[in-house]
C-alpha cells in the first residue's frame, strides 16, 4: 500500500495539526516551497482543510508567502482556550522578550 496523499505541494518543510473548528478532523498548517537558497524559496504558508472525508483530497488555502518561512505552529496565544496558528512575521512583545509572530484564526 502506498502513501495516502491529501494534497500535493512542493518542498514541504513543516506541518502542524489541530482541530480548530471542532469537527473531529484536524486542520493542518503547512509550510512549503522552502529552499535554503532565499532566491529560490517561495516560502508558502497554507492551511489544509478536509472536505468531510479525511481520506479524500483536502483543500489547500494559501494565506501568506515569506521566503524564509519554514516553521508553523498552533498555540493559545491569548491564553483564553482559543487556538490559532502562527508563523514568524510581525514583531510584538511577550513576557518582556521580543518575538516575531503572526496569528490567524481559522476561517
KOLLUMDREN-886150 format. One record per residue: x, y, z of N, C-alpha, C in turn; residue in three letters; residue number from 1; chain. Coordinates in pm, whole numbers, padded with zeros to 5 digits. Example, Ala and Ser with C-alpha at 12.3 -4.5 7.8 and 13.67 -1.06 7.14 Angstrom:
! KOLLUMDREN-886150
<n.px: 01319&n.py: -00569&n.pz: 00780&ca.px: 01230&ca.py: -00450&ca.pz: 00780&c.px: 01320&c.py: -00330&c.pz: 00780&resn: ALA&resi: 1&chain: A>
<n.px: 01285&n.py: -00225&n.pz: 00708&ca.px: 01367&ca.py: -00106&ca.pz: 00714&c.px: 01290&c.py: 00003&c.pz: 00787&resn: SER&resi: 2&chain: A>
END
This chain:
! KOLLUMDREN-886150
<n.px: 00085&n.py: -00118&n.pz: 00000&ca.px: 00000&ca.py: 00000&ca.pz: 00000&c.px: 00090&c.py: 00124&c.pz: 00000&resn: UNK&resi: 1&chain: A>
<n.px: 00060&n.py: 00219&n.pz: -00087&ca.px: 00139&ca.py: 00340&ca.pz: -00099&c.px: 00096&c.py: 00446&c.pz: 00000&resn: UNK&resi: 2&chain: A>
<n.px: 00158&n.py: 00563&n.pz: -00008&ca.px: 00124&ca.py: 00672&ca.pz: 00084&c.px: -00017&c.py: 00726&c.pz: 00057&resn: UNK&resi: 3&chain: A>
<n.px: -00077&n.py: 00780&n.pz: 00159&ca.px: -00207&ca.py: 00845&ca.pz: 00146&c.px: -00182&c.py: 00993&c.pz: 00121&resn: UNK&resi: 4&chain: A>
<n.px: -00212&n.py: 01042&n.pz: 00004&ca.px: -00186&ca.py: 01181&ca.pz: -00034&c.px: -00314&c.py: 01262&c.pz: -00019&resn: UNK&resi: 5&chain: A>
<n.px: -00308&n.py: 01367&n.pz: 00062&ca.px: -00425&ca.py: 01455&ca.pz: 00078&c.px: -00408&c.py: 01585&c.pz: 00000&resn: UNK&resi: 6&chain: A>
<n.px: -00283&n.py: 01620&n.pz: -00034&ca.px: -00256&ca.py: 01741&ca.pz: -00110&c.px: -00115&c.py: 01728&c.pz: -00170&resn: UNK&resi: 7&chain: A>
<n.px: -00093&n.py: 01793&n.pz: -00282&ca.px: 00041&ca.py: 01797&ca.pz: -00342&c.px: 00096&c.py: 01938&c.pz: -00327&resn: UNK&resi: 8&chain: A>
<n.px: 00213&n.py: 01948&n.pz: -00269&ca.px: 00281&ca.py: 02076&ca.pz: -00252&c.px: 00431&c.py: 02049&c.pz: -00256&resn: UNK&resi: 9&chain: A>
<n.px: 00505&n.py: 02130&n.pz: -00329&ca.px: 00649&ca.py: 02108&ca.pz: -00347&c.px: 00729&c.py: 02157&c.pz: -00227&resn: UNK&resi: 10&chain: A>
<n.px: 00833&n.py: 02086&n.pz: -00193&ca.px: 00931&ca.py: 02124&ca.pz: -00091&c.px: 00867&c.py: 02153&c.pz: 00044&resn: UNK&resi: 11&chain: A>
<n.px: 00784&n.py: 02060&n.pz: 00092&ca.px: 00724&ca.py: 02076&ca.pz: 00225&c.px: 00834&c.py: 02072&c.pz: 00330&resn: UNK&resi: 12&chain: A>
<n.px: 00827&n.py: 02163&n.pz: 00426&ca.px: 00931&ca.py: 02172&ca.pz: 00528&c.px: 00876&c.py: 02153&c.pz: 00669&resn: UNK&resi: 13&chain: A>
<n.px: 00750&n.py: 02189&n.pz: 00694&ca.px: 00696&ca.py: 02178&ca.pz: 00829&c.px: 00544&c.py: 02175&c.pz: 00824&resn: UNK&resi: 14&chain: A>
<n.px: 00484&n.py: 02103&n.pz: 00919&ca.px: 00339&ca.py: 02098&ca.pz: 00930&c.px: 00302&c.py: 02078&c.pz: 01077&resn: UNK&resi: 15&chain: A>
<n.px: 00182&n.py: 02122&n.pz: 01113&ca.px: 00128&ca.py: 02100&ca.pz: 01246&c.px: -00024&c.py: 02088&c.pz: 01232&resn: UNK&resi: 16&chain: A>
<n.px: -00087&n.py: 02018&n.pz: 01325&ca.px: -00230&ca.py: 01992&ca.pz: 01312&c.px: -00304&c.py: 02023&c.pz: 01442&resn: UNK&resi: 17&chain: A>
<n.px: -00427&n.py: 02072&n.pz: 01429&ca.px: -00516&ca.py: 02096&ca.pz: 01542&c.px: -00658&c.py: 02107&c.pz: 01487&resn: UNK&resi: 18&chain: A>
<n.px: -00755&n.py: 02057&n.pz: 01562&ca.px: -00895&ca.py: 02065&ca.pz: 01522&c.px: -00951&c.py: 02200&c.pz: 01566&resn: UNK&resi: 19&chain: A>
<n.px: -00942&n.py: 02299&n.pz: 01480&ca.px: -00982&ca.py: 02436&ca.pz: 01514&c.px: -01133&c.py: 02457&c.pz: 01507&resn: UNK&resi: 20&chain: A>
<n.px: -01202&n.py: 02382&n.pz: 01422&ca.px: -01346&ca.py: 02403&ca.pz: 01407&c.px: -01429&c.py: 02294&c.pz: 01477&resn: UNK&resi: 21&chain: A>
<n.px: -01361&n.py: 02211&n.pz: 01555&ca.px: -01427&ca.py: 02107&ca.pz: 01637&c.px: -01516&c.py: 02013&c.pz: 01556&resn: UNK&resi: 22&chain: A>
<n.px: -01472&n.py: 01978&n.pz: 01433&ca.px: -01548&ca.py: 01881&ca.pz: 01354&c.px: -01492&c.py: 01740&c.pz: 01366&resn: UNK&resi: 23&chain: A>
<n.px: -01390&n.py: 01723&n.pz: 01450&ca.px: -01329&ca.py: 01593&ca.pz: 01470&c.px: -01217&c.py: 01562&c.pz: 01371&resn: UNK&resi: 24&chain: A>
<n.px: -01194&n.py: 01650&n.pz: 01275&ca.px: -01086&ca.py: 01633&ca.pz: 01176&c.px: -00994&c.py: 01754&c.pz: 01190&resn: UNK&resi: 25&chain: A>
<n.px: -00866&n.py: 01732&n.pz: 01220&ca.px: -00778&ca.py: 01847&ca.pz: 01241&c.px: -00750&c.py: 01924&c.pz: 01112&resn: UNK&resi: 26&chain: A>
<n.px: -00734&n.py: 02055&n.pz: 01126&ca.px: -00681&ca.py: 02137&ca.pz: 01018&c.px: -00529&c.py: 02122&c.pz: 01025&resn: UNK&resi: 27&chain: A>
<n.px: -00464&n.py: 02138&n.pz: 00910&ca.px: -00319&ca.py: 02125&ca.pz: 00904&c.px: -00260&c.py: 02255&c.pz: 00852&resn: UNK&resi: 28&chain: A>
<n.px: -00171&n.py: 02315&n.pz: 00929&ca.px: -00095&ca.py: 02430&ca.pz: 00881&c.px: 00030&c.py: 02375&c.pz: 00814&resn: UNK&resi: 29&chain: A>
<n.px: 00065&n.py: 02427&n.pz: 00698&ca.px: 00174&ca.py: 02372&ca.pz: 00618&c.px: 00266&c.py: 02483&c.pz: 00568&resn: UNK&resi: 30&chain: A>
<n.px: 00395&n.py: 02463&n.pz: 00587&ca.px: 00496&ca.py: 02550&ca.pz: 00526&c.px: 00559&c.py: 02470&c.pz: 00412&resn: UNK&resi: 31&chain: A>
<n.px: 00560&n.py: 02527&n.pz: 00294&ca.px: 00617&ca.py: 02456&ca.pz: 00178&c.px: 00679&c.py: 02557&c.pz: 00083&resn: UNK&resi: 32&chain: A>
<n.px: 00743&n.py: 02507&n.pz: -00021&ca.px: 00811&ca.py: 02595&ca.pz: -00116&c.px: 00941&c.py: 02649&c.pz: -00059&resn: UNK&resi: 33&chain: A>
<n.px: 01000&n.py: 02574&n.pz: 00037&ca.px: 01120&ca.py: 02621&ca.pz: 00106&c.px: 01247&c.py: 02577&c.pz: 00033&resn: UNK&resi: 34&chain: A>
<n.px: 01343&n.py: 02665&n.pz: 00030&ca.px: 01477&ca.py: 02634&ca.pz: -00019&c.px: 01577&c.py: 02705&c.pz: 00071&resn: UNK&resi: 35&chain: A>
<n.px: 01690&n.py: 02643&n.pz: 00093&ca.px: 01794&ca.py: 02708&ca.pz: 00173&c.px: 01858&c.py: 02824&c.pz: 00096&resn: UNK&resi: 36&chain: A>
<n.px: 01828&n.py: 02835&n.pz: -00033&ca.px: 01871&ca.py: 02947&ca.pz: -00115&c.px: 01753&c.py: 03046&c.pz: -00122&resn: UNK&resi: 37&chain: A>
<n.px: 01760&n.py: 03160&n.pz: -00050&ca.px: 01647&ca.py: 03254&ca.pz: -00047&c.px: 01596&c.py: 03297&c.pz: -00184&resn: UNK&resi: 38&chain: A>
<n.px: 01684&n.py: 03303&n.pz: -00283&ca.px: 01641&ca.py: 03344&ca.pz: -00417&c.px: 01549&c.py: 03241&c.pz: -00481&resn: UNK&resi: 39&chain: A>
<n.px: 01554&n.py: 03117&n.pz: -00434&ca.px: 01471&ca.py: 03010&ca.pz: -00490&c.px: 01358&c.py: 02969&c.pz: -00397&resn: UNK&resi: 40&chain: A>
<n.px: 01344&n.py: 03034&n.pz: -00283&ca.px: 01245&ca.py: 02996&ca.pz: -00183&c.px: 01121&c.py: 03084&c.pz: -00192&resn: UNK&resi: 41&chain: A>
<n.px: 01003&n.py: 03022&n.pz: -00216&ca.px: 00880&ca.py: 03100&ca.pz: -00219&c.px: 00821&c.py: 03112&c.pz: -00079&resn: UNK&resi: 42&chain: A>
<n.px: 00851&n.py: 03019&n.pz: 00011&ca.px: 00806&ca.py: 03026&ca.pz: 00149&c.px: 00655&c.py: 03033&c.pz: 00163&resn: UNK&resi: 43&chain: A>
<n.px: 00584&n.py: 02939&n.pz: 00105&ca.px: 00438&ca.py: 02937&ca.pz: 00111&c.px: 00389&c.py: 02891&c.pz: 00248&resn: UNK&resi: 44&chain: A>
<n.px: 00285&n.py: 02957&n.pz: 00298&ca.px: 00218&ca.py: 02917&ca.pz: 00422&c.px: 00073&c.py: 02891&c.pz: 00385&resn: UNK&resi: 45&chain: A>
<n.px: 00022&n.py: 02772&n.pz: 00423&ca.px: -00115&ca.py: 02736&ca.pz: 00385&c.px: -00184&c.py: 02662&c.pz: 00498&resn: UNK&resi: 46&chain: A>
<n.px: -00316&n.py: 02657&n.pz: 00490&ca.px: -00397&ca.py: 02576&ca.pz: 00580&c.px: -00465&c.py: 02470&c.pz: 00494&resn: UNK&resi: 47&chain: A>
<n.px: -00463&n.py: 02347&n.pz: 00542&ca.px: -00531&ca.py: 02237&ca.pz: 00474&c.px: -00657&c.py: 02206&c.pz: 00552&resn: UNK&resi: 48&chain: A>
<n.px: -00767&n.py: 02188&n.pz: 00480&ca.px: -00895&ca.py: 02160&ca.pz: 00544&c.px: -00961&c.py: 02043&c.pz: 00474&resn: UNK&resi: 49&chain: A>
<n.px: -01005&n.py: 01946&n.pz: 00552&ca.px: -01077&ca.py: 01832&ca.pz: 00497&c.px: -01215&c.py: 01877&c.pz: 00450&resn: UNK&resi: 50&chain: A>
<n.px: -01261&n.py: 01815&n.pz: 00343&ca.px: -01394&ca.py: 01846&ca.pz: 00292&c.px: -01498&c.py: 01747&c.pz: 00346&resn: UNK&resi: 51&chain: A>
<n.px: -01469&n.py: 01690&n.pz: 00464&ca.px: -01562&ca.py: 01598&ca.pz: 00529&c.px: -01515&c.py: 01454&c.pz: 00530&resn: UNK&resi: 52&chain: A>
<n.px: -01440&n.py: 01415&n.pz: 00429&ca.px: -01384&ca.py: 01280&ca.pz: 00422&c.px: -01233&c.py: 01291&c.pz: 00428&resn: UNK&resi: 53&chain: A>
<n.px: -01171&n.py: 01259&n.pz: 00543&ca.px: -01026&ca.py: 01276&ca.pz: 00554&c.px: -00946&c.py: 01188&c.pz: 00458&resn: UNK&resi: 54&chain: A>
<n.px: -01010&n.py: 01088&n.pz: 00397&ca.px: -00941&ca.py: 01002&ca.pz: 00301&c.px: -00939&c.py: 01061&c.pz: 00160&resn: UNK&resi: 55&chain: A>
<n.px: -01023&n.py: 01161&n.pz: 00136&ca.px: -01031&ca.py: 01227&ca.pz: 00005&c.px: -00931&c.py: 01343&c.pz: 00002&resn: UNK&resi: 56&chain: A>
<n.px: -00903&n.py: 01400&n.pz: -00117&ca.px: -00815&ca.py: 01516&ca.pz: -00123&c.px: -00868&c.py: 01632&c.pz: -00038&resn: UNK&resi: 57&chain: A>
<n.px: -00776&n.py: 01708&n.pz: 00021&ca.px: -00810&ca.py: 01821&ca.pz: 00107&c.px: -00796&c.py: 01950&c.pz: 00028&resn: UNK&resi: 58&chain: A>
<n.px: -00858&n.py: 02057&n.pz: 00079&ca.px: -00846&ca.py: 02190&ca.pz: 00019&c.px: -00724&c.py: 02260&c.pz: 00079&resn: UNK&resi: 59&chain: A>
<n.px: -00637&n.py: 02313&n.pz: -00007&ca.px: -00521&ca.py: 02391&ca.pz: 00036&c.px: -00552&c.py: 02537&c.pz: 00011&resn: UNK&resi: 60&chain: A>
<n.px: -00546&n.py: 02619&n.pz: 00116&ca.px: -00570&ca.py: 02763&ca.pz: 00104&c.px: -00441&c.py: 02835&c.pz: 00144&resn: UNK&resi: 61&chain: A>
<n.px: -00374&n.py: 02892&n.pz: 00045&ca.px: -00251&ca.py: 02967&ca.pz: 00073&c.px: -00288&c.py: 03099&c.pz: 00138&resn: UNK&resi: 62&chain: A>
<n.px: -00219&n.py: 03133&n.pz: 00248&ca.px: -00253&ca.py: 03256&ca.pz: 00318&c.px: -00137&c.py: 03355&c.pz: 00327&resn: UNK&resi: 63&chain: A>
<n.px: -00015&n.py: 03310&n.pz: 00294&ca.px: 00098&ca.py: 03402&ca.pz: 00302&c.px: 00214&c.py: 03343&c.pz: 00224&resn: UNK&resi: 64&chain: A>
<n.px: 00310&n.py: 03428&n.pz: 00191&ca.px: 00438&ca.py: 03387&ca.pz: 00134&c.px: 00547&c.py: 03465&c.pz: 00204&resn: UNK&resi: 65&chain: A>
<n.px: 00649&n.py: 03395&n.pz: 00245&ca.px: 00763&ca.py: 03457&ca.pz: 00311&c.px: 00884&c.py: 03367&c.pz: 00283&resn: UNK&resi: 66&chain: A>
<n.px: 00981&n.py: 03411&n.pz: 00202&ca.px: 01089&ca.py: 03323&ca.pz: 00158&c.px: 01159&c.py: 03242&c.pz: 00267&resn: UNK&resi: 67&chain: A>
<n.px: 01170&n.py: 03295&n.pz: 00386&ca.px: 01241&ca.py: 03222&ca.pz: 00492&c.px: 01147&c.py: 03135&c.pz: 00577&resn: UNK&resi: 68&chain: A>
<n.px: 01017&n.py: 03132&n.pz: 00545&ca.px: 00921&ca.py: 03057&ca.pz: 00627&c.px: 00950&c.py: 02908&c.pz: 00623&resn: UNK&resi: 69&chain: A>
<n.px: 00965&n.py: 02849&n.pz: 00740&ca.px: 00981&ca.py: 02704&ca.pz: 00746&c.px: 00934&c.py: 02646&c.pz: 00879&resn: UNK&resi: 70&chain: A>
<n.px: 00861&n.py: 02722&n.pz: 00960&ca.px: 00802&ca.py: 02672&ca.pz: 01084&c.px: 00661&c.py: 02728&c.pz: 01099&resn: UNK&resi: 71&chain: A>
<n.px: 00566&n.py: 02642&n.pz: 01133&ca.px: 00430&ca.py: 02683&ca.pz: 01165&c.px: 00389&c.py: 02610&c.pz: 01292&resn: UNK&resi: 72&chain: A>
<n.px: 00304&n.py: 02671&n.pz: 01372&ca.px: 00260&ca.py: 02612&ca.pz: 01499&c.px: 00117&c.py: 02656&c.pz: 01529&resn: UNK&resi: 73&chain: A>
<n.px: 00047&n.py: 02575&n.pz: 01607&ca.px: -00081&ca.py: 02615&ca.pz: 01665&c.px: -00054&c.py: 02646&c.pz: 01811&resn: UNK&resi: 74&chain: A>
<n.px: -00117&n.py: 02750&n.pz: 01863&ca.px: -00097&ca.py: 02787&ca.pz: 02003&c.px: -00214&c.py: 02870&c.pz: 02053&resn: UNK&resi: 75&chain: A>
<n.px: -00232&n.py: 02867&n.pz: 02184&ca.px: -00331&ca.py: 02952&ca.pz: 02250&c.px: -00257&c.py: 03079&c.pz: 02293&resn: UNK&resi: 76&chain: A>
<n.px: -00238&n.py: 03170&n.pz: 02199&ca.px: -00158&ca.py: 03290&ca.pz: 02220&c.px: -00218&c.py: 03380&c.pz: 02328&resn: UNK&resi: 77&chain: A>
<n.px: -00351&n.py: 03396&n.pz: 02329&ca.px: -00417&ca.py: 03487&ca.pz: 02423&c.px: -00442&c.py: 03423&c.pz: 02559&resn: UNK&resi: 78&chain: A>
<n.px: -00422&n.py: 03291&n.pz: 02571&ca.px: -00446&ca.py: 03223&ca.pz: 02697&c.px: -00594&c.py: 03209&c.pz: 02730&resn: UNK&resi: 79&chain: A>
<n.px: -00679&n.py: 03212&n.pz: 02627&ca.px: -00824&ca.py: 03207&ca.pz: 02650&c.px: -00887&c.py: 03076&c.pz: 02601&resn: UNK&resi: 80&chain: A>
<n.px: -00806&n.py: 02978&n.pz: 02569&ca.px: -00857&ca.py: 02849&ca.pz: 02522&c.px: -00882&c.py: 02842&c.pz: 02373&resn: UNK&resi: 81&chain: A>
<n.px: -00862&n.py: 02953&n.pz: 02301&ca.px: -00882&ca.py: 02956&ca.pz: 02157&c.px: -00748&c.py: 02943&c.pz: 02087&resn: UNK&resi: 82&chain: A>
<n.px: -00730&n.py: 02834&n.pz: 02013&ca.px: -00604&ca.py: 02815&ca.pz: 01943&c.px: -00606&c.py: 02884&c.pz: 01808&resn: UNK&resi: 83&chain: A>
<n.px: -00495&n.py: 02940&n.pz: 01772&ca.px: -00476&ca.py: 02995&ca.pz: 01639&c.px: -00345&c.py: 02939&c.pz: 01588&resn: UNK&resi: 84&chain: A>
<n.px: -00313&n.py: 02965&n.pz: 01465&ca.px: -00186&ca.py: 02916&ca.pz: 01413&c.px: -00099&c.py: 03035&c.pz: 01381&resn: UNK&resi: 85&chain: A>
<n.px: 00030&n.py: 03013&n.pz: 01395&ca.px: 00123&ca.py: 03125&ca.pz: 01380&c.px: 00251&c.py: 03083&c.pz: 01312&resn: UNK&resi: 86&chain: A>
<n.px: 00318&n.py: 03183&n.pz: 01260&ca.px: 00449&ca.py: 03168&ca.pz: 01199&c.px: 00518&c.py: 03303&c.pz: 01213&resn: UNK&resi: 87&chain: A>
<n.px: 00650&n.py: 03305&n.pz: 01210&ca.px: 00721&ca.py: 03433&ca.pz: 01227&c.px: 00681&c.py: 03535&c.pz: 01122&resn: UNK&resi: 88&chain: A>
<n.px: 00642&n.py: 03655&n.pz: 01165&ca.px: 00609&ca.py: 03761&ca.pz: 01071&c.px: 00617&c.py: 03900&c.pz: 01132&resn: UNK&resi: 89&chain: A>
<n.px: 00543&n.py: 03929&n.pz: 01236&ca.px: 00539&ca.py: 04063&ca.pz: 01294&c.px: 00606&c.py: 04064&c.pz: 01430&resn: UNK&resi: 90&chain: A>
<n.px: 00665&n.py: 04175&n.pz: 01467&ca.px: 00730&ca.py: 04184&ca.pz: 01597&c.px: 00630&c.py: 04231&c.pz: 01703&resn: UNK&resi: 91&chain: A>
<n.px: 00633&n.py: 04166&n.pz: 01817&ca.px: 00549&ca.py: 04205&ca.pz: 01930&c.px: 00625&c.py: 04174&c.pz: 02059&resn: UNK&resi: 92&chain: A>
<n.px: 00569&n.py: 04207&n.pz: 02171&ca.px: 00632&ca.py: 04179&ca.pz: 02300&c.px: 00555&c.py: 04069&c.pz: 02372&resn: UNK&resi: 93&chain: A>
<n.px: 00625&n.py: 03974&n.pz: 02428&ca.px: 00563&ca.py: 03868&ca.pz: 02507&c.px: 00652&c.py: 03839&c.pz: 02626&resn: UNK&resi: 94&chain: A>
<n.px: 00601&n.py: 03865&n.pz: 02745&ca.px: 00678&ca.py: 03843&ca.pz: 02868&c.px: 00813&c.py: 03915&c.pz: 02867&resn: UNK&resi: 95&chain: A>
<n.px: 00814&n.py: 04033&n.pz: 02808&ca.px: 00933&ca.py: 04115&ca.pz: 02811&c.px: 01036&c.py: 04083&c.pz: 02704&resn: UNK&resi: 96&chain: A>
<n.px: 01016&n.py: 03977&n.pz: 02627&ca.px: 01112&ca.py: 03940&ca.pz: 02523&c.px: 01049&c.py: 03961&c.pz: 02385&resn: UNK&resi: 97&chain: A>
<n.px: 01118&n.py: 04028&n.pz: 02293&ca.px: 01062&ca.py: 04046&ca.pz: 02160&c.px: 01058&c.py: 03913&c.pz: 02086&resn: UNK&resi: 98&chain: A>
<n.px: 00946&n.py: 03885&n.pz: 02020&ca.px: 00935&ca.py: 03767&ca.pz: 01936&c.px: 00871&c.py: 03808&c.pz: 01805&resn: UNK&resi: 99&chain: A>
<n.px: 00886&n.py: 03728&n.pz: 01703&ca.px: 00821&ca.py: 03753&ca.pz: 01576&c.px: 00704&c.py: 03657&c.pz: 01565&resn: UNK&resi: 100&chain: A>
<n.px: 00587&n.py: 03709&n.pz: 01533&ca.px: 00469&ca.py: 03623&ca.pz: 01532&c.px: 00362&c.py: 03674&c.pz: 01437&resn: UNK&resi: 101&chain: A>
<n.px: 00291&n.py: 03583&n.pz: 01375&ca.px: 00168&ca.py: 03612&ca.pz: 01303&c.px: 00066&c.py: 03515&c.pz: 01357&resn: UNK&resi: 102&chain: A>
<n.px: -00051&n.py: 03561&n.pz: 01388&ca.px: -00154&ca.py: 03475&ca.pz: 01442&c.px: -00280&c.py: 03491&c.pz: 01361&resn: UNK&resi: 103&chain: A>
<n.px: -00332&n.py: 03380&n.pz: 01311&ca.px: -00456&ca.py: 03383&ca.pz: 01233&c.px: -00550&c.py: 03279&c.pz: 01289&resn: UNK&resi: 104&chain: A>
<n.px: -00676&n.py: 03311&n.pz: 01295&ca.px: -00779&ca.py: 03215&ca.pz: 01332&c.px: -00827&c.py: 03149&c.pz: 01206&resn: UNK&resi: 105&chain: A>
<n.px: -00864&n.py: 03022&n.pz: 01216&ca.px: -00916&ca.py: 02950&ca.pz: 01101&c.px: -01048&c.py: 03011&c.pz: 01057&resn: UNK&resi: 106&chain: A>
<n.px: -01065&n.py: 03028&n.pz: 00928&ca.px: -01193&ca.py: 03079&ca.pz: 00877&c.px: -01239&c.py: 02997&c.pz: 00759&resn: UNK&resi: 107&chain: A>
END
